[in-house]
Each structure stands twice: as C-alpha cells, then as structure tokens.
C-alpha cells in the first residue's frame, strides 16, 4: 500500500472516531422535513434568526455557498429556503450572532 493511501485511510478513520459526523447523515432528511413543514412530526435542525440584531453587513450573503440572499430572509425574520443545505456558513460568519441553529417542530 502506498504511503498516501495509508495516510488517507488514517485521516478518514480519525475523522470518524473524533468528529461528530451524525449531522451529515441526517441533514438531507432534516432539510426535506423542514421544507415540507414537519412531515415527520419531529424536531428538525433549522436556522433561527434575531432580526433586530442585524447590522446589514451582508457577510452572510457573501459566505453562502448556495448564493442565497440570506440578508433578505433575515430582514423578513424567516430563514427558510429550499436551496439551503444548513451548512452553517452564515451562522459562522455573522459578527452579531443574528443567526443560530435550533431544533424545532415544523410550523
């Protein structure tokens, strides 16, 4: 076995052992459930917004890998878009903490 293959397998093994990967497996189910307003009738991973904290810096828009207009959704107070993959880039980049993850039932 080549050295690179051993290293690759080692990195994969370490990532499975030490990093929480569960969200990657359940994310598609939660996205579909959120888009269909809680078909599975359980709490799903969603983005929560506190729109009054927003300073309109638009960093969330620039960071979104899906090119979603996050800032516009923040202004409306509703972070729901069928193209959102819940990657959390907007949550991480927001300097004011406007966006966060939450588990809620469909509304």
N, CA, C and O atoms as a GROMACS GRO file, in nm:
protein
  428
    1UNK      N    1   0.085  -0.117   0.000
    1UNK     CA    2   0.000   0.000   0.000
    1UNK      C    3   0.090   0.124   0.000
    1UNK      O    4   0.189   0.131   0.073
    2UNK      N    5   0.054   0.219  -0.083
    2UNK     CA    6   0.133   0.340  -0.092
    2UNK      C    7   0.115   0.426   0.033
    2UNK      O    8   0.016   0.415   0.105
    3UNK      N    9   0.214   0.510   0.055
    3UNK     CA   10   0.212   0.594   0.175
    3UNK      C   11   0.091   0.689   0.176
    3UNK      O   12   0.030   0.710   0.281
    4UNK      N   13   0.057   0.746   0.061
    4UNK     CA   14  -0.057   0.838   0.054
    4UNK      C   15  -0.188   0.767   0.087
    4UNK      O   16  -0.273   0.824   0.155
    5UNK      N   17  -0.204   0.645   0.041
    5UNK     CA   18  -0.326   0.570   0.069
    5UNK      C   19  -0.337   0.541   0.218
    5UNK      O   20  -0.446   0.548   0.274
    6UNK      N   21  -0.225   0.509   0.282
    6UNK     CA   22  -0.226   0.484   0.426
    6UNK      C   23  -0.264   0.610   0.502
    6UNK      O   24  -0.343   0.606   0.596
    7UNK      N   25  -0.208   0.721   0.459
    7UNK     CA   26  -0.238   0.848   0.525
    7UNK      C   27  -0.386   0.882   0.508
    7UNK      O   28  -0.451   0.925   0.602
    8UNK      N   29  -0.438   0.864   0.386
    8UNK     CA   30  -0.578   0.893   0.358
    8UNK      C   31  -0.670   0.807   0.444
    8UNK      O   32  -0.767   0.858   0.501
    9UNK      N   33  -0.640   0.679   0.453
    9UNK     CA   34  -0.722   0.591   0.536
    9UNK      C   35  -0.712   0.628   0.683
    9UNK      O   36  -0.811   0.618   0.756
   10UNK      N   37  -0.595   0.670   0.727
   10UNK     CA   38  -0.577   0.713   0.865
   10UNK      C   39  -0.657   0.837   0.897
   10UNK      O   40  -0.718   0.847   1.003
   11UNK      N   41  -0.657   0.933   0.804
   11UNK     CA   42  -0.732   1.057   0.824
   11UNK      C   43  -0.882   1.026   0.830
   11UNK      O   44  -0.953   1.082   0.913
   12UNK      N   45  -0.929   0.939   0.742
   12UNK     CA   46  -1.071   0.903   0.742
   12UNK      C   47  -1.108   0.834   0.873
   12UNK      O   48  -1.212   0.864   0.932
   13UNK      N   49  -1.024   0.742   0.918
   13UNK     CA   50  -1.051   0.672   1.043
   13UNK      C   51  -1.055   0.769   1.161
   13UNK      O   52  -1.145   0.761   1.244
   14UNK      N   53  -0.958   0.859   1.168
   14UNK     CA   54  -0.954   0.956   1.278
   14UNK      C   55  -1.077   1.047   1.273
   14UNK      O   56  -1.134   1.079   1.377
   15UNK      N   57  -1.118   1.089   1.152
   15UNK     CA   58  -1.235   1.177   1.144
   15UNK      C   59  -1.362   1.106   1.189
   15UNK      O   60  -1.448   1.168   1.251
   16UNK      N   61  -1.375   0.977   1.160
   16UNK     CA   62  -1.491   0.902   1.207
   16UNK      C   63  -1.490   0.884   1.358
   16UNK      O   64  -1.596   0.880   1.421
   17UNK      N   65  -1.374   0.874   1.417
   17UNK     CA   66  -1.365   0.850   1.560
   17UNK      C   67  -1.380   0.975   1.644
   17UNK      O   68  -1.437   0.970   1.753
   18UNK      N   69  -1.330   1.088   1.594
   18UNK     CA   70  -1.320   1.205   1.680
   18UNK      C   71  -1.408   1.323   1.643
   18UNK      O   72  -1.415   1.419   1.719
   19UNK      N   73  -1.474   1.319   1.527
   19UNK     CA   74  -1.555   1.433   1.488
   19UNK      C   75  -1.702   1.392   1.480
   19UNK      O   76  -1.733   1.282   1.435
   20UNK      N   77  -1.791   1.480   1.524
   20UNK     CA   78  -1.935   1.448   1.518
   20UNK      C   79  -1.985   1.455   1.374
   20UNK      O   80  -2.007   1.564   1.321
   21UNK      N   81  -2.004   1.340   1.313
   21UNK     CA   82  -2.043   1.338   1.173
   21UNK      C   83  -2.191   1.305   1.154
   21UNK      O   84  -2.239   1.301   1.041
   22UNK      N   85  -2.262   1.282   1.260
   22UNK     CA   86  -2.401   1.242   1.251
   22UNK      C   87  -2.484   1.341   1.170
   22UNK      O   88  -2.571   1.301   1.094
   23UNK      N   89  -2.456   1.469   1.186
   23UNK     CA   90  -2.535   1.571   1.117
   23UNK      C   91  -2.527   1.555   0.966
   23UNK      O   92  -2.623   1.586   0.896
   24UNK      N   93  -2.415   1.508   0.914
   24UNK     CA   94  -2.401   1.491   0.770
   24UNK      C   95  -2.492   1.380   0.718
   24UNK      O   96  -2.536   1.387   0.603
   25UNK      N   97  -2.518   1.281   0.799
   25UNK     CA   98  -2.605   1.173   0.755
   25UNK      C   99  -2.752   1.211   0.764
   25UNK      O  100  -2.832   1.168   0.681
   26UNK      N  101  -2.790   1.289   0.863
   26UNK     CA  102  -2.930   1.324   0.884
   26UNK      C  103  -2.970   1.455   0.819
   26UNK      O  104  -3.089   1.485   0.810
   27UNK      N  105  -2.875   1.533   0.775
   27UNK     CA  106  -2.904   1.663   0.718
   27UNK      C  107  -3.002   1.657   0.601
   27UNK      O  108  -3.097   1.736   0.599
   28UNK      N  109  -2.984   1.566   0.503
   28UNK     CA  110  -3.083   1.564   0.393
   28UNK      C  111  -3.225   1.537   0.440
   28UNK      O  112  -3.320   1.597   0.388
   29UNK      N  113  -3.242   1.448   0.536
   29UNK     CA  114  -3.375   1.419   0.589
   29UNK      C  115  -3.432   1.542   0.657
   29UNK      O  116  -3.550   1.573   0.640
   30UNK      N  117  -3.351   1.612   0.733
   30UNK     CA  118  -3.398   1.730   0.804
   30UNK      C  119  -3.430   1.844   0.708
   30UNK      O  120  -3.524   1.920   0.733
   31UNK      N  121  -3.355   1.858   0.601
   31UNK     CA  122  -3.384   1.962   0.503
   31UNK      C  123  -3.518   1.936   0.436
   31UNK      O  124  -3.598   2.027   0.421
   32UNK      N  125  -3.543   1.812   0.396
   32UNK     CA  126  -3.670   1.776   0.333
   32UNK      C  127  -3.784   1.797   0.431
   32UNK      O  128  -3.889   1.849   0.394
   33UNK      N  129  -3.766   1.756   0.555
   33UNK     CA  130  -3.870   1.773   0.656
   33UNK      C  131  -3.899   1.920   0.680
   33UNK      O  132  -4.016   1.959   0.691
   34UNK      N  133  -3.796   2.002   0.689
   34UNK     CA  134  -3.817   2.145   0.712
   34UNK      C  135  -3.888   2.209   0.593
   34UNK      O  136  -3.974   2.295   0.611
   35UNK      N  137  -3.853   2.166   0.472
   35UNK     CA  138  -3.916   2.222   0.352
   35UNK      C  139  -4.064   2.185   0.343
   35UNK      O  140  -4.143   2.260   0.285
   36UNK      N  141  -4.101   2.071   0.398
   36UNK     CA  142  -4.240   2.025   0.393
   36UNK      C  143  -4.313   2.046   0.524
   36UNK      O  144  -4.412   1.978   0.554
   37UNK      N  145  -4.265   2.139   0.601
   37UNK     CA  146  -4.333   2.182   0.725
   37UNK      C  147  -4.354   2.072   0.827
   37UNK      O  148  -4.461   2.062   0.887
   38UNK      N  149  -4.254   1.990   0.847
   38UNK     CA  150  -4.261   1.890   0.954
   38UNK      C  151  -4.341   1.767   0.922
   38UNK      O  152  -4.422   1.725   1.004
   39UNK      N  153  -4.322   1.709   0.806
   39UNK     CA  154  -4.394   1.588   0.767
   39UNK      C  155  -4.367   1.475   0.866
   39UNK      O  156  -4.457   1.398   0.899
   40UNK      N  157  -4.244   1.467   0.914
   40UNK     CA  158  -4.206   1.360   1.005
   40UNK      C  159  -4.248   1.390   1.149
   40UNK      O  160  -4.229   1.307   1.238
   41UNK      N  161  -4.304   1.509   1.171
   41UNK     CA  162  -4.358   1.549   1.300
   41UNK      C  163  -4.258   1.536   1.414
   41UNK      O  164  -4.293   1.491   1.523
   42UNK      N  165  -4.136   1.575   1.389
   42UNK     CA  166  -4.034   1.574   1.492
   42UNK      C  167  -3.952   1.701   1.482
   42UNK      O  168  -3.957   1.771   1.380
   43UNK      N  169  -3.877   1.730   1.584
   43UNK     CA  170  -3.792   1.848   1.576
   43UNK      C  171  -3.683   1.828   1.471
   43UNK      O  172  -3.623   1.720   1.462
   44UNK      N  173  -3.658   1.929   1.392
   44UNK     CA  174  -3.556   1.923   1.290
   44UNK      C  175  -3.460   2.040   1.307
   44UNK      O  176  -3.492   2.140   1.370
   45UNK      N  177  -3.344   2.025   1.250
   45UNK     CA  178  -3.244   2.129   1.254
   45UNK      C  179  -3.287   2.244   1.164
   45UNK      O  180  -3.319   2.224   1.047
   46UNK      N  181  -3.289   2.363   1.220
   46UNK     CA  182  -3.330   2.482   1.146
   46UNK      C  183  -3.237   2.597   1.182
   46UNK      O  184  -3.158   2.589   1.277
   47UNK      N  185  -3.247   2.704   1.106
   47UNK     CA  186  -3.176   2.826   1.139
   47UNK      C  187  -3.272   2.921   1.209
   47UNK      O  188  -3.383   2.944   1.161
   48UNK      N  189  -3.230   2.974   1.321
   48UNK     CA  190  -3.310   3.072   1.394
   48UNK      C  191  -3.251   3.210   1.370
   48UNK      O  192  -3.130   3.223   1.347
   49UNK      N  193  -3.334   3.311   1.374
   49UNK     CA  194  -3.288   3.447   1.344
   49UNK      C  195  -3.338   3.545   1.449
   49UNK      O  196  -3.452   3.535   1.496
   50UNK      N  197  -3.253   3.638   1.484
   50UNK     CA  198  -3.290   3.752   1.569
   50UNK      C  199  -3.269   3.877   1.485
   50UNK      O  200  -3.163   3.940   1.492
   51UNK      N  201  -3.368   3.912   1.404
   51UNK     CA  202  -3.352   4.015   1.302
   51UNK      C  203  -3.319   4.154   1.357
   51UNK      O  204  -3.260   4.235   1.286
   52UNK      N  205  -3.357   4.181   1.480
   52UNK     CA  206  -3.329   4.314   1.537
   52UNK      C  207  -3.180   4.335   1.565
   52UNK      O  208  -3.137   4.449   1.582
   53UNK      N  209  -3.101   4.228   1.569
   53UNK     CA  210  -2.956   4.240   1.591
   53UNK      C  211  -2.878   4.266   1.463
   53UNK      O  212  -2.760   4.302   1.470
   54UNK      N  213  -2.941   4.248   1.348
   54UNK     CA  214  -2.871   4.258   1.219
   54UNK      C  215  -2.826   4.400   1.191
   54UNK      O  216  -2.903   4.496   1.202
   55UNK      N  217  -2.698   4.414   1.153
   55UNK     CA  218  -2.640   4.544   1.120
   55UNK      C  219  -2.627   4.562   0.969
   55UNK      O  220  -2.566   4.659   0.923
   56UNK      N  221  -2.684   4.470   0.891
   56UNK     CA  222  -2.688   4.478   0.745
   56UNK      C  223  -2.548   4.480   0.682
   56UNK      O  224  -2.524   4.553   0.586
   57UNK      N  225  -2.458   4.399   0.734
   57UNK     CA  226  -2.321   4.393   0.680
   57UNK      C  227  -2.312   4.304   0.556
   57UNK      O  228  -2.217   4.317   0.479
   58UNK      N  229  -2.409   4.215   0.538
   58UNK     CA  230  -2.420   4.126   0.423
   58UNK      C  231  -2.308   4.022   0.412
   58UNK      O  232  -2.286   3.966   0.305
   59UNK      N  233  -2.238   3.998   0.521
   59UNK     CA  234  -2.134   3.894   0.521
   59UNK      C  235  -2.196   3.757   0.499
   59UNK      O  236  -2.134   3.670   0.438
   60UNK      N  237  -2.316   3.738   0.547
   60UNK     CA  238  -2.387   3.610   0.530
   60UNK      C  239  -2.411   3.581   0.382
   60UNK      O  240  -2.397   3.467   0.339
   61UNK      N  241  -2.448   3.683   0.305
   61UNK     CA  242  -2.472   3.665   0.162
   61UNK      C  243  -2.344   3.627   0.090
   61UNK      O  244  -2.344   3.540   0.002
   62UNK      N  245  -2.235   3.692   0.126
   62UNK     CA  246  -2.107   3.666   0.060
   62UNK      C  247  -2.054   3.526   0.091
   62UNK      O  248  -1.986   3.466   0.008
   63UNK      N  249  -2.084   3.476   0.208
   63UNK     CA  250  -2.029   3.348   0.252
   63UNK      C  251  -2.114   3.228   0.209
   63UNK      O  252  -2.063   3.116   0.206
   64UNK      N  253  -2.239   3.248   0.176
   64UNK     CA  254  -2.330   3.138   0.143
   64UNK      C  255  -2.286   3.066   0.016
   64UNK      O  256  -2.278   3.127  -0.090
   65UNK      N  257  -2.256   2.934   0.026
   65UNK     CA  258  -2.212   2.860  -0.092
   65UNK      C  259  -2.325   2.834  -0.193
   65UNK      O  260  -2.300   2.797  -0.307
   66UNK      N  261  -2.449   2.854  -0.150
   66UNK     CA  262  -2.564   2.833  -0.239
   66UNK      C  263  -2.614   2.964  -0.301
   66UNK      O  264  -2.713   2.964  -0.374
   67UNK      N  265  -2.545   3.074  -0.274
   67UNK     CA  266  -2.579   3.207  -0.326
   67UNK      C  267  -2.722   3.249  -0.291
   67UNK      O  268  -2.792   3.309  -0.372
   68UNK      N  269  -2.762   3.215  -0.170
   68UNK     CA  270  -2.894   3.253  -0.121
   68UNK      C  271  -2.886   3.394  -0.064
   68UNK      O  272  -2.786   3.430  -0.002
   69UNK      N  273  -2.990   3.474  -0.083
   69UNK     CA  274  -2.995   3.608  -0.026
   69UNK      C  275  -3.036   3.598   0.122
   69UNK      O  276  -3.151   3.622   0.158
   70UNK      N  277  -2.940   3.561   0.205
   70UNK     CA  278  -2.964   3.539   0.347
   70UNK      C  279  -3.007   3.668   0.416
   70UNK      O  280  -3.096   3.666   0.501
   71UNK      N  281  -2.945   3.779   0.379
   71UNK     CA  282  -2.976   3.906   0.443
   71UNK      C  283  -3.122   3.944   0.425
   71UNK      O  284  -3.185   3.996   0.517
   72UNK      N  285  -3.177   3.918   0.307
   72UNK     CA  286  -3.319   3.948   0.282
   72UNK      C  287  -3.409   3.861   0.370
   72UNK      O  288  -3.510   3.908   0.422
   73UNK      N  289  -3.372   3.735   0.386
   73UNK     CA  290  -3.451   3.646   0.472
   73UNK      C  291  -3.440   3.688   0.619
   73UNK      O  292  -3.537   3.677   0.694
   74UNK      N  293  -3.323   3.737   0.659
   74UNK     CA  294  -3.307   3.786   0.796
   74UNK      C  295  -3.399   3.905   0.820
   74UNK      O  296  -3.464   3.913   0.924
   75UNK      N  297  -3.406   3.996   0.725
   75UNK     CA  298  -3.493   4.113   0.738
   75UNK      C  299  -3.640   4.073   0.753
   75UNK      O  300  -3.716   4.137   0.826
   76UNK      N  301  -3.680   3.964   0.683
   76UNK     CA  302  -3.817   3.915   0.692
   76UNK      C  303  -3.840   3.835   0.820
   76UNK      O  304  -3.953   3.815   0.863
   77UNK      N  305  -3.730   3.789   0.882
   77UNK     CA  306  -3.742   3.711   1.004
   77UNK      C  307  -3.771   3.564   0.981
   77UNK      O  308  -3.809   3.493   1.074
   78UNK      N  309  -3.754   3.518   0.857
   78UNK     CA  310  -3.784   3.379   0.823
   78UNK      C  311  -3.669   3.321   0.742
   78UNK      O  312  -3.648   3.359   0.626
   79UNK      N  313  -3.595   3.231   0.801
   79UNK     CA  314  -3.482   3.168   0.732
   79UNK      C  315  -3.526   3.032   0.680
   79UNK      O  316  -3.492   2.928   0.737
   80UNK      N  317  -3.602   3.033   0.572
   80UNK     CA  318  -3.645   2.909   0.507
   80UNK      C  319  -3.624   2.925   0.357
   80UNK      O  320  -3.682   3.014   0.295
   81UNK      N  321  -3.543   2.839   0.301
   81UNK     CA  322  -3.521   2.837   0.157
   81UNK      C  323  -3.497   2.694   0.116
   81UNK      O  324  -3.420   2.622   0.180
   82UNK      N  325  -3.562   2.651   0.010
   82UNK     CA  326  -3.549   2.512  -0.033
   82UNK      C  327  -3.408   2.478  -0.080
   82UNK      O  328  -3.371   2.360  -0.085
   83UNK      N  329  -3.328   2.578  -0.114
   83UNK     CA  330  -3.192   2.553  -0.158
   83UNK      C  331  -3.091   2.551  -0.044
   83UNK      O  332  -2.976   2.513  -0.064
   84UNK      N  333  -3.132   2.590   0.074
   84UNK     CA  334  -3.042   2.593   0.190
   84UNK      C  335  -3.007   2.450   0.233
   84UNK      O  336  -3.095   2.366   0.251
   85UNK      N  337  -2.878   2.425   0.248
   85UNK     CA  338  -2.831   2.291   0.289
   85UNK      C  339  -2.787   2.290   0.436
   85UNK      O  340  -2.726   2.193   0.482
   86UNK      N  341  -2.816   2.395   0.508
   86UNK     CA  342  -2.785   2.406   0.652
   86UNK      C  343  -2.636   2.385   0.681
   86UNK      O  344  -2.599   2.319   0.778
   87UNK      N  345  -2.551   2.441   0.594
   87UNK     CA  346  -2.407   2.423   0.612
   87UNK      C  347  -2.355   2.506   0.729
   87UNK      O  348  -2.253   2.470   0.789
   88UNK      N  349  -2.422   2.616   0.762
   88UNK     CA  350  -2.381   2.698   0.876
   88UNK      C  351  -2.280   2.805   0.844
   88UNK      O  352  -2.230   2.870   0.935
   89UNK      N  353  -2.248   2.826   0.718
   89UNK     CA  354  -2.152   2.931   0.682
   89UNK      C  355  -2.201   3.068   0.727
   89UNK      O  356  -2.123   3.149   0.776
   90UNK      N  357  -2.329   3.093   0.711
   90UNK     CA  358  -2.386   3.222   0.752
   90UNK      C  359  -2.382   3.237   0.904
   90UNK      O  360  -2.360   3.347   0.955
   91UNK      N  361  -2.404   3.129   0.974
   91UNK     CA  362  -2.400   3.131   1.121
   91UNK      C  363  -2.259   3.164   1.169
   91UNK      O  364  -2.241   3.245   1.260
   92UNK      N  365  -2.160   3.101   1.107
   92UNK     CA  366  -2.020   3.121   1.148
   92UNK      C  367  -1.968   3.260   1.119
   92UNK      O  368  -1.890   3.314   1.197
   93UNK      N  369  -2.010   3.319   1.007
   93UNK     CA  370  -1.953   3.446   0.964
   93UNK      C  371  -2.022   3.568   1.028
   93UNK      O  372  -1.964   3.677   1.026
   94UNK      N  373  -2.139   3.552   1.082
   94UNK     CA  374  -2.215   3.666   1.138
   94UNK      C  375  -2.148   3.722   1.263
   94UNK      O  376  -2.136   3.652   1.364
   95UNK      N  377  -2.102   3.849   1.257
   95UNK     CA  378  -2.033   3.907   1.372
   95UNK      C  379  -2.127   3.944   1.488
   95UNK      O  380  -2.082   3.962   1.601
   96UNK      N  381  -2.256   3.956   1.460
   96UNK     CA  382  -2.353   3.998   1.561
   96UNK      C  383  -2.428   3.882   1.625
   96UNK      O  384  -2.504   3.903   1.720
   97UNK      N  385  -2.410   3.761   1.574
   97UNK     CA  386  -2.482   3.646   1.629
   97UNK      C  387  -2.630   3.646   1.595
   97UNK      O  388  -2.712   3.598   1.673
   98UNK      N  389  -2.664   3.701   1.479
   98UNK     CA  390  -2.804   3.710   1.436
   98UNK      C  391  -2.860   3.571   1.407
   98UNK      O  392  -2.976   3.543   1.438
   99UNK      N  393  -2.778   3.486   1.348
   99UNK     CA  394  -2.821   3.353   1.307
   99UNK      C  395  -2.766   3.248   1.402
   99UNK      O  396  -2.655   3.259   1.453
  100UNK      N  397  -2.847   3.145   1.425
  100UNK     CA  398  -2.804   3.034   1.509
  100UNK      C  399  -2.881   2.909   1.468
  100UNK      O  400  -2.982   2.917   1.399
  101UNK      N  401  -2.832   2.794   1.512
  101UNK     CA  402  -2.903   2.669   1.489
  101UNK      C  403  -3.006   2.647   1.599
  101UNK      O  404  -2.986   2.689   1.713
  102UNK      N  405  -3.115   2.582   1.565
  102UNK     CA  406  -3.214   2.544   1.665
  102UNK      C  407  -3.283   2.417   1.619
  102UNK      O  408  -3.285   2.385   1.500
  103UNK      N  409  -3.340   2.344   1.714
  103UNK     CA  410  -3.422   2.228   1.683
  103UNK      C  411  -3.565   2.265   1.715
  103UNK      O  412  -3.598   2.296   1.829
  104UNK      N  413  -3.649   2.263   1.613
  104UNK     CA  414  -3.790   2.300   1.630
  104UNK      C  415  -3.878   2.207   1.549
  104UNK      O  416  -3.833   2.142   1.454
  105UNK      N  417  -4.002   2.200   1.587
  105UNK     CA  418  -4.101   2.125   1.507
  105UNK      C  419  -4.148   2.214   1.393
  105UNK      O  420  -4.139   2.337   1.402
  106UNK      N  421  -4.198   2.152   1.287
  106UNK     CA  422  -4.249   2.228   1.173
  106UNK      C  423  -4.365   2.315   1.213
  106UNK      O  424  -4.444   2.282   1.302
  107UNK      N  425  -4.375   2.428   1.146
  107UNK     CA  426  -4.481   2.524   1.178
  107UNK      C  427  -4.582   2.530   1.066
  107UNK      O  428  -4.679   2.606   1.075
   0.00000   0.00000   0.00000
